[in-house]
Amino acid sequence: MNDATRQFIEQNLDADVRQLALKGAKDQAVDLALALSQIAGLQTARRKLPSWAALGGLLFPQHLSLEQCSSEQTARYKADLLRRLGASGRMADLTGGFGVDFAFMAPLFSEAIYVERQEQLCAIAEHNFPLLGLQNARIVCADGLGFLSQQTEPIDWLFLDPARRDDHGGRTYGIADCTPDVLAAMPLLRQKARHLLLKLSPMLDWRKAVQDLGPELVGEVHIVAVGNECKELLLYLTFLPREDRESFSLFCINDDQVVRFDADEAVSLNLSTNSRENQEAQIYLYEPNAAIMKSGCFEALARRYGVEAVAPNSHLFVSHEPVPDFPGRQFSIETVTTMNKRELKAALTMRQANISVRNFPLTVAQLRQRLKLSDGGDHYLFATTLADGRHVIFVCKKL
């Protein structure tokens, strides 16, 4: 990067990249493509990697690599997870990418090896890692599995974040459809490593992932959500002997809130529902957060927090007493109405409301049009189907 390009970047850190691309640069010495990529990268980093953006001097990769990398919040979570598990010794990240996860995990180890097959990303890592204070990092430009196959001594910890795009740029979600194929590589991983932290798509069914990888190897499953949006699925596998090889823990994380289920709770699906005779006594309604929703551990949730499901597939819960530590949104129920026009008119006296549907025959847009309510306000409407098949709307206010 020459001085003209660097100066152009510094002068346009807050500019609209699209407008800059149209205007171009007056100084012909400016490498406009490089400048635009760095400005866009820094603007993304301010949101996704605030401590990196504040550091200054870092180089950023092309848009796709930055889009796919972990956020600072999820990277810190992985580092905290490894710290709790007592991670130490040698670590290798076989899918280095932009190096965000690697940078947060590396300080835990005496030796940390970043492996990436794209030369540009390795060059960026060579520039960035010293600025990030990573003194123990070794950068290897190679195929991850190829590098691993050449190791003569076991590596204590491996990290893998398989690419979830095919050769045509389309998204893939199955473990076997990602690159590298972790299922095909399991014999090599078991031979060369002691522990593995695997990052997968949040779209995956975690139960199937555990079965595919081997329940005897999986020690922990982590569903990680940020701002009530599932971001990633983490599986911790150990290739060392375990006393209880069929036991694992499931962690549901939503920002700073963590709910842990054991293996028996996680696999149980026998959910009891609120009886019709008891519905009038319910005063509070609960909507689980995204990580709990993804886990599907609704029976364990109801038992632990003393709430009842309104129906098996509605994923809404009610109680007579408040449950302040419930992992999700909490509401007070003002009334419950059927879809009868007269009942609706009496119950919906407001002009606007926040509408959600759960196991209901209409979409939010369709229901909003029928009810003639604008979006917003203090009221929250939950349209759902009860266990006896009735379609109802819970009219609530947020606690």
Buried (B, 14 or more C-beta within 10 A) or exposed (E): EEEBBBBBBEEBEEBEBEEBEEEEBEEEEBBBEBBBBBBBBBBBBBEBBEEBBEBEEBBBBBEEBBEBBBBBBBBBBBBEBBEEBEBEBBBBBBBBBBBBBBBBBBBBBEBBBBBBBBEEBBBBBBEBBEEBEBEBBBBBBBBBBEBBEEBEEEBBBBBBBBEBBEEEEEEBEBBEBBBBBBBEBBEBBBEBBBBBBBBBBBEBBBBEBBEBBEBBBBBBBBBBBBEBEBBBBBBBBBBEEBEEBEBBBBBBBBBEBBBEBEBEBBBBEEBEBBEEEEBEEBBBBBBBBBBBBBBBBBBBBBBBBEBBBBBBBBBBBBBEEEBEEBBBBBBEBEEBBBBEEEBBEEBBEBEEBBBBBBBBEBEBEEBBEEBEBEEEEEBBBBBBBBBEEBBBBBBBEEB
